Amino acid sequence: MSMEFSILLIGHGSRAEQGNIEIETFAKQWRAQHPDWHIDVCFIEFADVLLDAGFDLAAKKSKKVIVVPLILNAAGHVKMEIPEHLAQARKRHPDIEFKYATHLGASEGILSIIKRNLHKTMAAIDMPDPKTTGVIVLGRGSSDKIANGEVAKMARWLWEETQHELIDIAFTGITFPRLESAVQRQIKLGMTQICILPYYLFTGTLIERIARQFENLQRQYPQVNFSLGNYFGFEAEIYTALDERVLSLVGDKQQHMMECDGCHYRQIAQEHGHGHQH
């Protein structure tokens, strides 16, 4: 345990093996950027190394463990599930200092990625008039209104910095509106092109579903020119955001509170046995 600190990077995990492989690849590239950092990886679900095993592994490496969720929005996993497993890890390893970084969230860095992806989708359909080109920011969907609100915030920020008059949000599950409803609305409002921007970090079963939905929409609305963006976990701004979180906690700088910090709802939910929902 000679190292000053170690990092535990927590990915969501996917039923699609390639999604987990991409997170491992992301970690490998992050290690290459910081050869003096020790970075372990675990997953919340659908993988071999889950949270408890990840915490135990990281605790063997140093006296200080920086826990970094590689997750866009703070829903049940970030607010409830990871903190619950972290609390148990602190009991198992009372001599280890665990520090929990904030999730990625809505930020200028994420906005830069979305703007870049929008430009690429517009270029793919020969840069049409933005005033007749609708945009749909497509998130995962959650039962947590704050997590859904972060998607809405990024859509609004995108509207503020582009010339597109119609930018909507949609979700692939849990909540509404769904993608087809958003597309129908934009067509009724006169959009002749529609850019769909997945608000996702890595591939997985939902990205595969979005690709199938995109093909269905092209067949269903042949009069509309659709363009589909890519997920963005490997963009430079993601690495930069994680670097900032690690350096902040290593330097014992105060971070913004998580939405769940000091929240009576979380305590009540735990007392009544309510677990996470996406």
PASEBA-1860 file (N, C-alpha, C; in nm, 3 decimals):
! residues 278
1> MSMEFSIL> 0.083/-0.120/0.000/0.000/0.000/0.000/0.087/0.126/0.000 ~ 0.183/0.129/-0.088/0.273/0.243/-0.092/0.217/0.360/-0.173 ~ 0.115/0.334/-0.251/0.060/0.439/-0.336/-0.017/0.542/-0.253 ~ -0.013/0.667/-0.299/-0.084/0.774/-0.228/-0.235/0.753/-0.234 ~ -0.282/0.712/-0.352/-0.425/0.687/-0.368/-0.445/0.590/-0.484 ~ -0.560/0.528/-0.488/-0.601/0.447/-0.602/-0.740/0.493/-0.645 ~ -0.777/0.455/-0.766/-0.903/0.499/-0.824/-0.987/0.377/-0.857 ~ -1.114/0.383/-0.820/-1.209/0.279/-0.859/-1.309/0.343/-0.954
9> LIGHGSRA> -1.300/0.306/-1.081/-1.390/0.357/-1.183/-1.511/0.264/-1.193 ~ -1.629/0.320/-1.175/-1.751/0.239/-1.174/-1.832/0.264/-1.300 ~ -1.845/0.158/-1.381/-1.930/0.164/-1.498/-2.065/0.104/-1.470 ~ -2.162/0.134/-1.556/-2.296/0.081/-1.533/-2.300/-0.069/-1.554 ~ -2.244/-0.116/-1.662/-2.255/-0.257/-1.699/-2.367/-0.277/-1.798 ~ -2.347/-0.369/-1.891/-2.445/-0.390/-1.997/-2.461/-0.539/-2.026 ~ -2.583/-0.575/-2.066/-2.605/-0.712/-2.113/-2.530/-0.737/-2.244 ~ -2.503/-0.630/-2.318/-2.424/-0.642/-2.440/-2.275/-0.637/-2.401
17> EQGNIEIE> -2.205/-0.745/-2.428/-2.066/-0.757/-2.384/-1.980/-0.642/-2.433 ~ -2.007/-0.594/-2.555/-1.925/-0.488/-2.611/-1.931/-0.360/-2.527 ~ -2.045/-0.337/-2.461/-2.055/-0.220/-2.374/-1.956/-0.225/-2.261 ~ -1.940/-0.340/-2.198/-1.844/-0.355/-2.089/-1.701/-0.350/-2.141 ~ -1.680/-0.405/-2.259/-1.546/-0.400/-2.320/-1.506/-0.255/-2.344 ~ -1.601/-0.173/-2.388/-1.569/-0.032/-2.413/-1.531/0.040/-2.284 ~ -1.596/0.009/-2.174/-1.559/0.072/-2.047/-1.419/0.029/-2.005 ~ -1.387/-0.098/-2.024/-1.250/-0.144/-1.995/-1.149/-0.074/-2.086
25> TFAKQWRA> -1.186/-0.054/-2.211/-1.099/0.018/-2.305/-1.082/0.164/-2.262 ~ -1.192/0.225/-2.218/-1.185/0.362/-2.166/-1.086/0.369/-2.051 ~ -1.096/0.274/-1.957/-1.005/0.273/-1.842/-0.859/0.255/-1.886 ~ -0.837/0.170/-1.984/-0.702/0.149/-2.036/-0.645/0.278/-2.093 ~ -0.728/0.352/-2.167/-0.683/0.478/-2.224/-0.660/0.583/-2.116 ~ -0.742/0.581/-2.013/-0.724/0.675/-1.901/-0.595/0.645/-1.828 ~ -0.566/0.516/-1.808/-0.438/0.477/-1.744/-0.320/0.528/-1.825 ~ -0.331/0.518/-1.958/-0.221/0.562/-2.044/-0.196/0.712/-2.029
33> QHPDWHID> -0.301/0.788/-2.000/-0.286/0.932/-1.979/-0.222/0.963/-1.845 ~ -0.236/0.870/-1.750/-0.184/0.891/-1.614/-0.112/0.764/-1.567 ~ 0.007/0.738/-1.619/0.077/0.614/-1.583/0.109/0.600/-1.435 ~ 0.105/0.712/-1.362/0.133/0.706/-1.218/0.007/0.682/-1.135 ~ -0.110/0.673/-1.199/-0.234/0.645/-1.128/-0.267/0.496/-1.139 ~ -0.318/0.440/-1.032/-0.366/0.302/-1.038/-0.518/0.306/-1.047 ~ -0.572/0.254/-1.157/-0.715/0.262/-1.183/-0.772/0.122/-1.198 ~ -0.862/0.085/-1.109/-0.936/-0.040/-1.119/-1.076/-0.011/-1.172
41> VCFIEFAD> -1.141/-0.114/-1.223/-1.275/-0.100/-1.282/-1.370/-0.201/-1.219 ~ -1.489/-0.156/-1.188/-1.596/-0.249/-1.150/-1.726/-0.197/-1.212 ~ -1.832/-0.275/-1.196/-1.958/-0.243/-1.260/-2.073/-0.256/-1.160 ~ -2.181/-0.186/-1.190/-2.299/-0.193/-1.106/-2.376/-0.322/-1.130 ~ -2.381/-0.365/-1.254/-2.453/-0.487/-1.288/-2.405/-0.542/-1.422 ~ -2.446/-0.665/-1.452/-2.419/-0.730/-1.581/-2.270/-0.741/-1.613 ~ -2.190/-0.777/-1.513/-2.046/-0.793/-1.536/-1.989/-0.888/-1.430 ~ -1.863/-0.924/-1.447/-1.799/-1.018/-1.354/-1.760/-0.950/-1.223
49> VLLDAGFD> -1.700/-0.832/-1.232/-1.655/-0.760/-1.113/-1.757/-0.654/-1.077 ~ -1.835/-0.679/-0.972/-1.940/-0.585/-0.931/-1.890/-0.500/-0.814 ~ -1.979/-0.422/-0.755/-1.938/-0.318/-0.661/-1.858/-0.370/-0.542 ~ -1.908/-0.470/-0.472/-1.838/-0.517/-0.352/-1.698/-0.566/-0.385 ~ -1.686/-0.644/-0.491/-1.554/-0.693/-0.531/-1.463/-0.578/-0.571 ~ -1.520/-0.477/-0.637/-1.441/-0.362/-0.678/-1.389/-0.283/-0.559 ~ -1.474/-0.259/-0.460/-1.430/-0.187/-0.341/-1.321/-0.265/-0.267 ~ -1.338/-0.395/-0.256/-1.239/-0.477/-0.186/-1.106/-0.477/-0.259
57> LAAKKSKK> -1.110/-0.482/-0.391/-0.987/-0.480/-0.470/-0.915/-0.347/-0.454 ~ -0.989/-0.238/-0.464/-0.927/-0.106/-0.453/-0.870/-0.083/-0.314 ~ -0.933/-0.139/-0.212/-0.887/-0.120/-0.074/-0.751/-0.183/-0.049 ~ -0.712/-0.276/-0.133/-0.582/-0.343/-0.119/-0.468/-0.259/-0.176 ~ -0.501/-0.156/-0.251/-0.399/-0.084/-0.326/-0.341/0.037/-0.252 ~ -0.422/0.105/-0.170/-0.373/0.224/-0.101/-0.466/0.255/0.016 ~ -0.426/0.351/0.094/-0.507/0.393/0.210/-0.617/0.490/0.171 ~ -0.612/0.544/0.050/-0.714/0.636/0.002/-0.766/0.586/-0.132
65> VIVVPLIL> -0.897/0.569/-0.143/-0.959/0.523/-0.267/-1.054/0.631/-0.317 ~ -1.032/0.675/-0.440/-1.120/0.771/-0.504/-1.221/0.692/-0.588 ~ -1.347/0.700/-0.551/-1.454/0.626/-0.619/-1.516/0.717/-0.725 ~ -1.505/0.677/-0.852/-1.544/0.763/-0.964/-1.654/0.695/-1.045 ~ -1.778/0.743/-1.036/-1.885/0.686/-1.119/-1.878/0.738/-1.262 ~ -1.861/0.647/-1.356/-1.858/0.683/-1.499/-2.002/0.679/-1.550 ~ -2.081/0.774/-1.500/-2.224/0.775/-1.523/-2.267/0.919/-1.551 ~ -2.356/0.935/-1.650/-2.397/1.069/-1.690/-2.490/1.136/-1.588
73> NAAGHVKM> -2.596/1.066/-1.549/-2.700/1.129/-1.468/-2.714/1.062/-1.332 ~ -2.747/1.141/-1.232/-2.757/1.091/-1.095/-2.897/1.039/-1.067 ~ -2.918/0.912/-1.095/-3.044/0.846/-1.060/-3.017/0.747/-0.947 ~ -3.095/0.640/-0.942/-3.087/0.549/-0.828/-2.951/0.486/-0.806 ~ -2.880/0.454/-0.914/-2.749/0.391/-0.897/-2.654/0.485/-0.822 ~ -2.649/0.610/-0.865/-2.555/0.706/-0.808/-2.599/0.751/-0.669 ~ -2.729/0.767/-0.649/-2.779/0.821/-0.523/-2.798/0.716/-0.415 ~ -2.831/0.594/-0.455/-2.868/0.493/-0.358/-2.774/0.371/-0.358
81> EIPEHLAQ> -2.761/0.309/-0.475/-2.695/0.179/-0.480/-2.545/0.188/-0.450 ~ -2.475/0.277/-0.521/-2.331/0.290/-0.494/-2.305/0.335/-0.351 ~ -2.377/0.437/-0.298/-2.353/0.476/-0.158/-2.381/0.363/-0.059 ~ -2.480/0.279/-0.085/-2.508/0.167/0.006/-2.391/0.069/0.008 ~ -2.339/0.034/-0.109/-2.225/-0.058/-0.115/-2.099/0.009/-0.060 ~ -2.086/0.139/-0.080/-1.972/0.212/-0.026/-1.975/0.212/0.127 ~ -2.093/0.228/0.185/-2.105/0.225/0.330/-2.063/0.090/0.386 ~ -2.098/-0.017/0.318/-2.057/-0.150/0.362/-1.907/-0.168/0.346
89> ARKRHPDI> -1.850/-0.113/0.239/-1.705/-0.124/0.218/-1.630/-0.051/0.329 ~ -1.682/0.062/0.373/-1.617/0.135/0.482/-1.619/0.055/0.612 ~ -1.723/-0.023/0.631/-1.728/-0.110/0.749/-1.628/-0.224/0.737 ~ -1.616/-0.281/0.617/-1.521/-0.391/0.596/-1.377/-0.344/0.601 ~ -1.353/-0.217/0.564/-1.217/-0.164/0.557/-1.208/-0.033/0.635 ~ -1.217/-0.039/0.766/-1.224/0.085/0.846/-1.097/0.169/0.840 ~ -0.986/0.112/0.797/-0.861/0.187/0.789/-0.840/0.251/0.653 ~ -0.935/0.234/0.563/-0.924/0.291/0.427/-1.015/0.413/0.415
97> EFKYATHL> -0.964/0.519/0.356/-1.043/0.639/0.330/-1.101/0.631/0.189 ~ -1.232/0.619/0.182/-1.301/0.618/0.053/-1.360/0.757/0.028 ~ -1.335/0.810/-0.091/-1.392/0.939/-0.130/-1.475/0.920/-0.257 ~ -1.596/0.971/-0.255/-1.693/0.948/-0.362/-1.704/1.072/-0.449 ~ -1.661/1.061/-0.574/-1.669/1.173/-0.668/-1.810/1.189/-0.722 ~ -1.838/1.306/-0.776/-1.969/1.329/-0.837/-1.976/1.265/-0.975 ~ -2.097/1.234/-1.018/-2.120/1.183/-1.153/-2.089/1.293/-1.254 ~ -2.095/1.259/-1.382/-2.058/1.356/-1.485/-2.157/1.472/-1.492
105> GASEGILS> -2.286/1.441/-1.501/-2.388/1.545/-1.497/-2.386/1.638/-1.617 ~ -2.470/1.741/-1.609/-2.478/1.843/-1.713/-2.364/1.942/-1.693 ~ -2.290/1.970/-1.799/-2.174/2.058/-1.787/-2.140/2.119/-1.922 ~ -2.053/2.217/-1.919/-2.008/2.279/-2.044/-1.932/2.178/-2.129 ~ -1.858/2.087/-2.064/-1.787/1.985/-2.140/-1.880/1.893/-2.216 ~ -1.988/1.849/-2.149/-2.087/1.764/-2.216/-2.155/1.842/-2.327 ~ -2.184/1.969/-2.303/-2.245/2.052/-2.407/-2.155/2.059/-2.530 ~ -2.026/2.074/-2.509/-1.932/2.080/-2.622/-1.939/1.952/-2.705
113> IIKRNLHK> -1.950/1.838/-2.638/-1.960/1.711/-2.709/-2.090/1.706/-2.790 ~ -2.200/1.745/-2.727/-2.330/1.739/-2.796/-2.331/1.832/-2.917 ~ -2.275/1.952/-2.903/-2.267/2.044/-3.015/-2.184/1.985/-3.129 ~ -2.075/1.920/-3.094/-1.990/1.858/-3.196/-2.065/1.744/-3.266 ~ -2.136/1.664/-3.187/-2.213/1.555/-3.247/-2.325/1.606/-3.335 ~ -2.387/1.717/-3.294/-2.491/1.777/-3.377/-2.432/1.822/-3.511 ~ -2.316/1.884/-3.506/-2.251/1.929/-3.630/-2.224/1.810/-3.722 ~ -2.180/1.698/-3.665/-2.152/1.579/-3.746/-2.280/1.524/-3.808
121> TMAAIDMP> -2.389/1.523/-3.733/-2.515/1.471/-3.788/-2.568/1.563/-3.896 ~ -2.549/1.694/-3.878/-2.591/1.789/-3.982/-2.506/1.770/-4.108 ~ -2.376/1.751/-4.090/-2.288/1.731/-4.205/-2.326/1.605/-4.282 ~ -2.374/1.503/-4.212/-2.410/1.376/-4.276/-2.530/1.391/-4.369 ~ -2.610/1.497/-4.347/-2.725/1.523/-4.436/-2.706/1.656/-4.509 ~ -2.578/1.690/-4.533/-2.541/1.804/-4.619/-2.580/1.939/-4.563 ~ -2.571/1.952/-4.431/-2.587/2.081/-4.364/-2.713/2.157/-4.405 ~ -2.830/2.101/-4.378/-2.955/2.171/-4.412/-2.978/2.293/-4.322
129> DPKTTGVI> -3.083/2.366/-4.354/-3.120/2.484/-4.275/-3.155/2.438/-4.132 ~ -3.087/2.489/-4.030/-3.119/2.448/-3.894/-3.262/2.484/-3.852 ~ -3.320/2.584/-3.917/-3.456/2.625/-3.878/-3.562/2.527/-3.926 ~ -3.526/2.441/-4.021/-3.618/2.335/-4.064/-3.567/2.197/-4.024 ~ -3.466/2.196/-3.937/-3.407/2.071/-3.890/-3.429/2.058/-3.740 ~ -3.513/1.963/-3.702/-3.536/1.939/-3.561/-3.424/1.858/-3.499 ~ -3.409/1.871/-3.369/-3.307/1.796/-3.294/-3.376/1.726/-3.178 ~ -3.341/1.601/-3.155/-3.394/1.526/-3.041/-3.277/1.473/-2.960
137> VLGRGSSD> -3.264/1.519/-2.836/-3.164/1.465/-2.743/-3.228/1.345/-2.674 ~ -3.171/1.228/-2.697/-3.234/1.102/-2.657/-3.161/1.040/-2.538 ~ -3.223/1.048/-2.420/-3.162/0.995/-2.299/-3.213/0.857/-2.263 ~ -3.153/0.802/-2.161/-3.188/0.667/-2.116/-3.327/0.663/-2.054 ~ -3.357/0.761/-1.971/-3.485/0.764/-1.900/-3.470/0.709/-1.760 ~ -3.537/0.772/-1.664/-3.523/0.735/-1.524/-3.653/0.766/-1.451 ~ -3.670/0.704/-1.336/-3.780/0.740/-1.247/-3.743/0.861/-1.161 ~ -3.622/0.910/-1.175/-3.572/1.023/-1.097/-3.585/1.150/-1.181
145> KIANGEVA> -3.665/1.245/-1.132/-3.691/1.366/-1.210/-3.567/1.453/-1.226 ~ -3.475/1.447/-1.131/-3.354/1.527/-1.144/-3.266/1.472/-1.256 ~ -3.256/1.340/-1.265/-3.178/1.279/-1.373/-3.238/1.314/-1.508 ~ -3.370/1.304/-1.520/-3.435/1.342/-1.646/-3.418/1.491/-1.674 ~ -3.419/1.569/-1.567/-3.403/1.713/-1.582/-3.266/1.752/-1.636 ~ -3.164/1.672/-1.607/-3.031/1.702/-1.660/-3.029/1.689/-1.813 ~ -3.105/1.593/-1.865/-3.116/1.581/-2.010/-3.186/1.704/-2.067 ~ -3.293/1.746/-2.001/-3.365/1.866/-2.044/-3.276/1.991/-2.038
153> KMARWLWE> -3.193/1.997/-1.934/-3.102/2.111/-1.922/-3.005/2.117/-2.039 ~ -2.948/2.001/-2.077/-2.854/2.001/-2.188/-2.922/2.037/-2.319 ~ -3.047/1.993/-2.336/-3.121/2.030/-2.457/-3.143/2.181/-2.463 ~ -3.176/2.240/-2.349/-3.196/2.385/-2.344/-3.067/2.459/-2.373 ~ -2.957/2.413/-2.313/-2.828/2.477/-2.339/-2.793/2.468/-2.487 ~ -2.823/2.353/-2.548/-2.797/2.336/-2.690/-2.879/2.435/-2.772 ~ -3.004/2.455/-2.734/-3.090/2.552/-2.803/-3.030/2.693/-2.794 ~ -2.977/2.725/-2.676/-2.921/2.859/-2.655/-2.802/2.888/-2.746
161> ETQHELID> -2.730/2.784/-2.788/-2.604/2.805/-2.859/-2.608/2.758/-3.004 ~ -2.728/2.731/-3.056/-2.740/2.693/-3.197/-2.854/2.774/-3.260 ~ -2.873/2.754/-3.389/-2.981/2.823/-3.460/-3.101/2.732/-3.484 ~ -3.103/2.616/-3.421/-3.216/2.525/-3.434/-3.332/2.578/-3.350 ~ -3.448/2.591/-3.412/-3.563/2.645/-3.342/-3.639/2.539/-3.263 ~ -3.616/2.411/-3.296/-3.691/2.305/-3.230/-3.595/2.197/-3.181 ~ -3.572/2.195/-3.050/-3.489/2.093/-2.987/-3.571/2.029/-2.876 ~ -3.597/1.900/-2.890/-3.678/1.826/-2.794/-3.593/1.722/-2.721
169> IAFTGITF> -3.651/1.668/-2.615/-3.591/1.554/-2.548/-3.684/1.434/-2.565 ~ -3.623/1.315/-2.558/-3.699/1.191/-2.558/-3.619/1.089/-2.479 ~ -3.684/0.977/-2.444/-3.619/0.876/-2.361/-3.645/0.737/-2.419 ~ -3.550/0.648/-2.397/-3.566/0.512/-2.450/-3.648/0.423/-2.357 ~ -3.670/0.465/-2.234/-3.750/0.384/-2.144/-3.784/0.456/-2.016 ~ -3.862/0.391/-1.931/-3.901/0.435/-1.797/-3.997/0.554/-1.799 ~ -3.960/0.659/-1.873/-4.040/0.781/-1.872/-4.070/0.825/-2.016 ~ -4.134/0.939/-2.028/-4.180/0.987/-2.158/-4.136/1.131/-2.178
177> PRLESAVQ> -4.138/1.180/-2.305/-4.184/1.115/-2.427/-4.082/1.015/-2.481 ~ -4.131/0.921/-2.561/-4.044/0.828/-2.631/-4.005/0.887/-2.767 ~ -3.911/0.823/-2.830/-3.854/0.878/-2.954/-3.959/0.900/-3.062 ~ -4.045/0.804/-3.086/-4.141/0.817/-3.196/-4.237/0.933/-3.172 ~ -4.278/0.954/-3.048/-4.367/1.067/-3.019/-4.299/1.200/-3.047 ~ -4.171/1.209/-3.011/-4.097/1.333/-3.038/-4.082/1.356/-3.188 ~ -4.057/1.247/-3.262/-4.047/1.258/-3.408/-4.179/1.304/-3.468 ~ -4.289/1.245/-3.425/-4.421/1.284/-3.476/-4.449/1.431/-3.452
185> RQIKLGMT> -4.415/1.479/-3.334/-4.435/1.621/-3.300/-4.354/1.710/-3.393 ~ -4.230/1.675/-3.417/-4.146/1.760/-3.499/-4.192/1.762/-3.645 ~ -4.239/1.647/-3.694/-4.291/1.643/-3.831/-4.416/1.730/-3.844 ~ -4.505/1.722/-3.744/-4.626/1.805/-3.746/-4.593/1.954/-3.744 ~ -4.480/1.989/-3.683/-4.438/2.129/-3.675/-4.355/2.171/-3.796 ~ -4.346/2.084/-3.896/-4.285/2.124/-4.022/-4.139/2.093/-4.041 ~ -4.080/2.014/-3.952/-3.939/1.981/-3.971/-3.924/1.882/-4.087 ~ -3.832/1.912/-4.176/-3.808/1.824/-4.291/-3.683/1.740/-4.273
193> QICILPYY> -3.602/1.774/-4.173/-3.487/1.692/-4.131/-3.492/1.680/-3.979 ~ -3.445/1.567/-3.927/-3.441/1.547/-3.782/-3.309/1.481/-3.745 ~ -3.236/1.544/-3.654/-3.112/1.488/-3.600/-3.140/1.427/-3.463 ~ -3.103/1.302/-3.444/-3.123/1.231/-3.318/-2.988/1.215/-3.250 ~ -2.975/1.269/-3.128/-2.848/1.269/-3.056/-2.859/1.182/-2.931 ~ -2.807/1.059/-2.933/-2.811/0.974/-2.813/-2.729/1.037/-2.700 ~ -2.790/1.044/-2.583/-2.723/1.099/-2.464/-2.672/0.980/-2.382 ~ -2.572/0.913/-2.436/-2.518/0.790/-2.381/-2.366/0.794/-2.388
201> LFTGTLIE> -2.302/0.724/-2.295/-2.156/0.718/-2.295/-2.101/0.607/-2.383 ~ -2.161/0.487/-2.373/-2.106/0.370/-2.441/-2.217/0.289/-2.506 ~ -2.177/0.193/-2.588/-2.274/0.108/-2.653/-2.340/0.014/-2.552 ~ -2.440/-0.058/-2.596/-2.514/-0.149/-2.510/-2.645/-0.186/-2.577 ~ -2.730/-0.255/-2.505/-2.856/-0.300/-2.564/-2.944/-0.183/-2.606 ~ -2.937/-0.072/-2.532/-3.023/0.042/-2.567/-2.972/0.115/-2.691 ~ -2.841/0.122/-2.707/-2.786/0.181/-2.830/-2.826/0.094/-2.950 ~ -2.823/-0.037/-2.931/-2.867/-0.127/-3.038/-3.015/-0.106/-3.069
209> RIARQFEN> -3.096/-0.084/-2.964/-3.238/-0.058/-2.985/-3.259/0.072/-3.061 ~ -3.182/0.175/-3.025/-3.194/0.305/-3.093/-3.163/0.290/-3.242 ~ -3.063/0.210/-3.275/-3.028/0.189/-3.416/-3.144/0.125/-3.491 ~ -3.211/0.029/-3.427/-3.327/-0.035/-3.492/-3.443/0.064/-3.504 ~ -3.465/0.145/-3.401/-3.571/0.245/-3.407/-3.543/0.346/-3.518 ~ -3.418/0.383/-3.535/-3.379/0.478/-3.640/-3.413/0.422/-3.778 ~ -3.383/0.296/-3.799/-3.415/0.233/-3.927/-3.566/0.227/-3.948 ~ -3.641/0.200/-3.843/-3.788/0.197/-3.854/-3.843/0.335/-3.889
217> LQRQYPQV> -3.788/0.438/-3.827/-3.834/0.574/-3.854/-3.807/0.614/-3.999 ~ -3.691/0.574/-4.051/-3.660/0.605/-4.190/-3.760/0.541/-4.285 ~ -3.802/0.420/-4.254/-3.902/0.354/-4.338/-4.040/0.416/-4.320 ~ -4.072/0.452/-4.195/-4.205/0.503/-4.164/-4.229/0.644/-4.219 ~ -4.121/0.725/-4.222/-4.133/0.864/-4.267/-4.032/0.891/-4.379 ~ -4.054/0.834/-4.497/-3.956/0.849/-4.606/-3.939/0.993/-4.654 ~ -4.036/1.079/-4.621/-4.028/1.218/-4.665/-3.935/1.302/-4.577 ~ -3.890/1.244/-4.465/-3.805/1.315/-4.370/-3.662/1.261/-4.379
225> NFSLGNYF> -3.565/1.351/-4.375/-3.424/1.311/-4.377/-3.375/1.301/-4.233 ~ -3.346/1.180/-4.188/-3.301/1.157/-4.051/-3.149/1.142/-4.047 ~ -3.092/1.182/-3.933/-2.949/1.163/-3.910/-2.929/1.123/-3.764 ~ -2.851/1.019/-3.741/-2.832/0.964/-3.606/-2.690/0.988/-3.559 ~ -2.677/1.050/-3.441/-2.546/1.073/-3.381/-2.494/0.951/-3.308 ~ -2.376/0.966/-3.254/-2.310/0.855/-3.184/-2.306/0.882/-3.034 ~ -2.286/0.777/-2.956/-2.260/0.795/-2.812/-2.121/0.854/-2.796 ~ -2.085/0.899/-2.673/-1.968/0.987/-2.666/-1.875/0.961/-2.547
233> GFEAEIYT> -1.869/0.837/-2.500/-1.786/0.808/-2.382/-1.638/0.830/-2.399 ~ -1.588/0.822/-2.523/-1.444/0.832/-2.546/-1.399/0.974/-2.580 ~ -1.488/1.071/-2.574/-1.450/1.207/-2.607/-1.357/1.266/-2.500 ~ -1.271/1.359/-2.542/-1.170/1.414/-2.452/-1.230/1.480/-2.330 ~ -1.348/1.542/-2.346/-1.409/1.612/-2.232/-1.446/1.517/-2.118 ~ -1.473/1.391/-2.150/-1.507/1.294/-2.045/-1.384/1.267/-1.959 ~ -1.271/1.244/-2.024/-1.147/1.222/-1.949/-1.113/1.344/-1.865 ~ -1.129/1.462/-1.923/-1.099/1.586/-1.849/-1.187/1.599/-1.726
241> ALDERVLS> -1.316/1.567/-1.740/-1.408/1.577/-1.627/-1.367/1.482/-1.514 ~ -1.326/1.361/-1.550/-1.284/1.266/-1.447/-1.152/1.310/-1.383 ~ -1.061/1.363/-1.464/-0.936/1.415/-1.408/-0.965/1.520/-1.301 ~ -1.056/1.611/-1.334/-1.089/1.719/-1.239/-1.145/1.663/-1.109 ~ -1.227/1.560/-1.119/-1.286/1.502/-0.999/-1.181/1.434/-0.913 ~ -1.092/1.362/-0.976/-0.987/1.293/-0.900/-0.895/1.394/-0.833 ~ -0.848/1.492/-0.907/-0.754/1.589/-0.852/-0.819/1.671/-0.740 ~ -0.947/1.698/-0.754/-1.018/1.772/-0.650/-1.020/1.693/-0.519
249> LVGDKQQH> -1.048/1.564/-0.528/-1.058/1.483/-0.407/-0.921/1.448/-0.350 ~ -0.823/1.432/-0.436/-0.687/1.407/-0.388/-0.637/1.528/-0.310 ~ -0.674/1.647/-0.361/-0.634/1.769/-0.294/-0.726/1.811/-0.182 ~ -0.825/1.726/-0.150/-0.920/1.754/-0.042/-0.995/1.884/-0.063 ~ -1.021/1.917/-0.191/-1.101/2.036/-0.219/-1.248/2.003/-0.207 ~ -1.326/2.100/-0.164/-1.469/2.079/-0.149/-1.536/2.067/-0.285 ~ -1.615/1.962/-0.304/-1.691/1.946/-0.427/-1.836/1.989/-0.403 ~ -1.906/2.008/-0.513/-2.050/2.031/-0.500/-2.114/1.909/-0.436
257> MMECDGCH> -2.217/1.933/-0.356/-2.289/1.823/-0.294/-2.363/1.743/-0.399 ~ -2.370/1.612/-0.379/-2.458/1.529/-0.458/-2.601/1.565/-0.422 ~ -2.693/1.537/-0.513/-2.833/1.565/-0.484/-2.881/1.486/-0.363 ~ -2.813/1.373/-0.335/-2.857/1.287/-0.224/-2.792/1.325/-0.092 ~ -2.687/1.408/-0.094/-2.619/1.443/0.030/-2.712/1.525/0.119 ~ -2.731/1.480/0.242/-2.817/1.549/0.335/-2.963/1.541/0.301 ~ -2.999/1.445/0.215/-3.137/1.436/0.167/-3.219/1.344/0.257 ~ -3.329/1.395/0.312/-3.413/1.313/0.399/-3.481/1.202/0.320
265> YRQIAQEH> -3.505/1.226/0.191/-3.570/1.123/0.110/-3.489/0.995/0.109 ~ -3.357/1.009/0.094/-3.273/0.889/0.087/-3.283/0.809/0.217 ~ -3.279/0.879/0.331/-3.290/0.809/0.458/-3.425/0.739/0.471 ~ -3.531/0.808/0.433/-3.665/0.748/0.439/-3.674/0.628/0.347 ~ -3.619/0.642/0.226/-3.623/0.533/0.128/-3.550/0.411/0.181 ~ -3.436/0.433/0.246/-3.360/0.321/0.300/-3.438/0.253/0.413 ~ -3.501/0.335/0.497/-3.577/0.279/0.610/-3.694/0.194/0.564 ~ -3.750/0.230/0.445/-3.865/0.157/0.394/-3.828/0.056/0.287
273> GHGHQH> -3.698/0.034/0.271/-3.653/-0.073/0.182/-3.667/-0.044/0.035 ~ -3.670/0.084/-0.003/-3.681/0.118/-0.145/-3.543/0.116/-0.208 ~ -3.524/0.031/-0.305/-3.398/0.025/-0.377/-3.399/0.120/-0.493 ~ -3.306/0.098/-0.587/-3.295/0.189/-0.700/-3.390/0.149/-0.811 ~ -3.426/0.247/-0.891/-3.488/0.225/-1.021/-3.415/0.313/-1.119 ~ -3.398/0.268/-1.241/-3.326/0.349/-1.340/-3.398/0.481/-1.360
END
